[in-house]
Amino acid sequence: MKEITTGVKHTLQTTVTPDKLARAMKSGELPVFATPAMAALMEETAAALLKPFLDEGETSVGTALNLVHTAATPEGLAVTAEAEIVSVDRRRVSFHIVVRDPVEEIGRAEHDRFVVNAEKFLAKADSKKA
């Protein structure tokens, strides 16, 4: 793992498509951007931000996500997540993430990811099958 700098930011954008609606994800009945879809976008953005700091064979896994979803976004609009690295404690990297649609902020989160050796991590997970 390379030295990780706090304050670094990364942005990803997605469009609210039918598969990302609350009613499609079974997290509600309405045709608006689902909280699970927002959570996935937040994790994807943080993971993408961290990736350039990782060595070959390393990956990151999400371990905590404390989010609030504060406004609804209808199908067809774009939503943008911006993740910022706020602290590093050995292999734990903490992020602050804000998600916006074209009108307003729609959510925010504190998120932790751990840097792991992918092969060792999968071996431990696969050992549960035995």
N, C-alpha and C positions, 0 to 999 in steps of 0.2 A: 504494500500500500504506500503510495506516495504521500507526501505531506499535504494535508487537506487545509484549505484556507477558509476561515469563516468570512461571511459577507458575500460569498460567491452566489450568484443567482442563475436560474434557468427557467425558461417559460415553454410550456406546451399548450397547444390549442386543439380542441375537438369541436365537433358540431353535435348538437342534441338530435340524435337520430332515433327512430322508433325503438330500437333495441336498448337505448339508454334511458327510456322513460320509466317512471316509477311503476306504472301498471305492467309493463313488460318484465321488469325485474322483480315483480311481486313485493315491492317495498311500499306500496300504496296503490291507490286506484286511479290516480290522475295522470293525464298525459303531460307531465313536466319532468325535467331532469331529475333522475333518481339519486338519492343520497349514496347508494352503493356505486353508482357510476362516477360520482364526484370523488368518492374515496379512492377508486381505482385510478382516476386521473391524477390525484394528489400523489399517490405512491409512484406512479409511472414517472411523473415529473421529478420527484426526489431521486429516484433510482437513476434516471438519465443524467441528472446533475452530478451524482456521485461517481458514475461509471468512469470518467476520464482519470480519476484518482486511483483506480484499482489496478493491481498487477495481474499478469496472466494467471488464470486459475482462480481468481477471486471474483466474488459477486457480492451483492448486498441483499439482505432480507429484512422486510419490515417487521418490527417488533412492537410498535405502539403507534396508535393513530387516535388522537383526541380532536374530533372535528365538530364544528357547528355548521349547519346548513340554514342560512338566514333568509334566503329569498328564492322564489320559484323562477325557473327559466323554461319557456315553452319550446316545443319541437321546432327545429330549423335554425335556432340561434346558435352562435358560436359561444363557447365558454373557454376561458384562458386561465391556466393555473401558473402561478409563479412561486417557485420554491427557493428558499434561501437557507444556506448552511449557517446555523446560529451557534453551534458548539460541537466540539470533538473531544471525546473521552476514550482514548485508545482506539478500540474498534467500533465504538458507538458514535454515530453521527446524528445530530439533532437538527431538524428543519422547522422553519416556519413557512406555511404555505397559504396563499390567498388565491381564491378563485373568483373570477368576475365574468359577467356577461356584458353585452354592449351598454347596458343601462346602469348596472350597479355591482357592488360586491355581493356575491351570493353564498360565500362560505370561507372558512379559514380553519387551519389545523396546526397542531404541534405534532410532529412525526419523528420517530426514531427508527434508524436502520442500523444493522450490524454488518460489518464486513466479515465475510467468511470464506474459507476455502471451499469451493463448490463441490469438489470430489468428496472431501471428508463430510461435508454437510449432508450430501445425498446418501453416502454410505450409512450414516447414523439413521437417517430417515428410513432407508430401505431395511435396516435391521429390524424394524417393527414388523415386517412381513414374516419373519422366521418363526 
